[in-house]
Amino acid sequence: MKTIHLQITGKVQGVFYRAAAREVARQLALSGWIKNSGDGMVEAIISGEDEQLEIFLGWSKKGPEKARVKEVKVKELPLQNFNSFEILR
């Protein structure tokens, strides 16, 4: 188990990125949150097993159909426990 922080840049707001990410995270039994940042970025903190996190990270580099991901910055954090995966507003 580990926790990672993602900063996703590109055309990632207004393209259902957060909703699609929540579905993928829930399918992979990941927990944490995702939100739009004020600077046009999407930010997420996600906890789970290494293999599922790698699958999510691969998805996050593409995103949903209308997204155009430019970059995904990843930083490992101390392990955090969440009850579910939610979209923060």
Secondary structure, DSSP 8 states (H G I E B T S, - for coil): -EEEEEEEEEE-SSSSHHHHHHHHHHHTT-EEEEEE-TTS-EEEEEEE-HHHHHHHHHHHTT-STT-EEEEEEEEEES----SSEEE--
